Amino acid sequence: MNFLIIGGYDTKNLGDYASFLALKKIFSEENPNFIVLSRHPNDNFSKEFDVTCIRNLDHQTKEQSHGRIFNGFNSNDNNDHLKKFMMKYQNVML
């Protein structure tokens, strides 16, 4: 079973880590594969928690995101990156 987790799991926030560890424990009997969307993918986090980290789909910088919602949902945004992502991870539980 694959799970896609989206959050601040790359920021060394103990609250985020605790919630992530709780999710891993809850689903441990399912032998899950966790994929983590992260603004700053971190090899240490991937190894420590045995997960796959990939770059999230939001704006690349804070300046690009100013006054906008999630990248791909604003008028005149190209949303090809969202379509590609959904095709690649269509069998992953969100």
N, C-alpha and C positions, 0 to 999 in steps of 0.2 A: 504494500500500500504506500502511495506517495502523498505527502502533504506539502503544501506550499504555505510557508509562514512569512508574513510581512510585518516588519517592525524594526525597532531600533536595536537590534541584537548585535550591532557592531560598535556600539558606543560605550561599552564597558559600564553600562547602567545595571546595577545589581538587581533592581526591580524587574527589568526586562529579562535578565538572565534567569531569575527565579521563575517567572512565568513560563519561559521557554523550557526549563527543566521540568516543570510540572506537566507541560504538554507531552514531553518525551516520556515521562513516567506513565501517564495515563494511557498512552498508546503503545507502550513497550511490548505488550503481548502480541500486537499486530505486526511486529517487526517492520516498522515504518522506515521509509526513506524520506528524510526531511530536506526540502529545498528552501533556502532562506533568501528572500529578496532583501538586499542590503544596499544602502547608499555607498558604503565603503567596504566591499568584500574583504574579509580578513582570513588569511590562511591559518593563523593561530586559532581563531574561533572555529573554523571548519574542522580542524584536527581535534581540538579539545572536545567538541560536542558531536563529532562524527556526522557532519552535515555537509551539504553542497551549498555554497554561497554564490549567488550571482548578482550582478549589478542590477539595482532596481530600475524601473522604467520611467521614473520621474525626471524632472529637469536636471541638467548637469550641474547647475550652480544656483545659489540662492538668488542671485541677480536675475537669472532667467525665469525663476518662479514667482518673482514679485508681481502681485496683483493677478495671479493666474491660479487656476485649479490644476489638478493632476494633468501631466503632459499627455495630450491626446484627446482631452475632453473640452478644450477651449475652442471657440469658433475659429476656423481657419487653421487648426492644428492638423498636421499629418498624423494619422493614427496607424500607419503601416506597422510600426513597432509593436503595437498592441495586438494586431492580427497575427503577426508572426509568433509572438509569445503564446497566444492562446492555442495556436495550431501545435506548437511544440509541446506544450504542457496540458493538452486537453484531457488527459487521463489523471490529472493531479487534483486531489481534493483541496479546496481553498478553505 
